[in-house]
Amino acid sequence: MLKLLKLAVLLGLVAGFLFLLPFGGRTLFDRWQAAAGPADFAARTWAEMQGTPRPAAPPRKGKAGRPHAGAEPQPAPDQPLESTSEADRKALDRLLDQQLAEKPKR
């Protein structure tokens, strides 16, 4: 029983290292999220390990037919990543000024 437990711990550590340590710039977990399925994952990972250009993957679907979170379009490089308006910033500044002006109650 102890040998079986040691084997399970060893396999868990190896699997953890394989999925969390990057090789070729990406981890296996990143590759799994980018792949359309197990066959695509295996083909693309093998192609990256050999250094050949990987085949294009079809978009992966998430739960209930929604597009996968990684497939969301990224903003253009010159566009800001946040959508906070100037009015939102001014309102936040007013709230912070009010909070900082009040003395702490102890």
N, C-alpha and C positions, 0 to 999 in steps of 0.2 A: 504494500500500500504506500509506503514511504517512497519507493522508487517511482510509482505512478505520479505521486504528488510532485516530486522533483522534476519529472519529465514535463508535467503540465506547466510548472513555473518556468522551466527553460524554454518551452515552446512559446509561452506568453511573452517572455522577454525578447526572443528573436522576432516574433511578430510585431511587437512594439517598436523595436529598432528599425525594422524594415518599413513600417508605415510612418514613422516620425522623423527618421534621418533622411535628409535629401541626398539624392545622387542625380547628377545631371541637372541640378538647379531646382528640381521639384521632388516632393515626397511622393510615395505611392498613394497616400491619401488624396493629394492634389490630383494625381493622375486618375484616380478612381472617380472623383467628382467631375472631372472633365470628360470622362468616357460615357458613351451612350449605353454600354452594357458590358458584361464580363468579356465577351469575345473582342469587343473594341478595345477594352482596357488592356487585354493581353497583347493584342496586335500592336497597339501604340507604344506600350511599355517596351516590348521586344524591339521595335523599330528604333526607339530612343536609345536603348542600350547598345545597339549595333551602330548607331550614328547615322542611320539613313533617315531621310525626311519622313515624318509620320503622315499617315493618310488623314484626310479631313474627316471629322466625326460629325454625324448628324446631331442636331440639338437634342439635349436630354430633357425629358419631361419630369417634373416633380410630381407631388401628390395631386390627385384629382385632375390630371391633364394640364396643370399649370406649367409654364416654362420653369426650368430649373433656375435657382437663384443665381448661379454663376453665369447664366446666359443673358442677364440683363444688360442692356446697352450701357456702355460707359460714356460719360460726358467727354466732349472734345477737350484736348489739352488746354485750350485757352478759356474754358468755361470753369466757373467755381464749382467745387464739390458740394458746397452747402447751399441751402435755399433760404437763408436768413435775410430778411429785408432790413433796410436802414431803420424803419419804424420799430421793428422788433429789437434791434440793438439799443435804440434810444429808450424804449420801455424797460429793458433790462438794466440799463445804466441808472434810470430813475429808481428802480427797486433796490438796486445795490447801494445807491447813495442813501436811501431811507434806512436800510438795514445797518449800514455802517455808522450813520449819524446817531442811532439809538444806542444808549449805553447798555451794556450787558446787565441783565438782572440776575443777581446772585443772592 
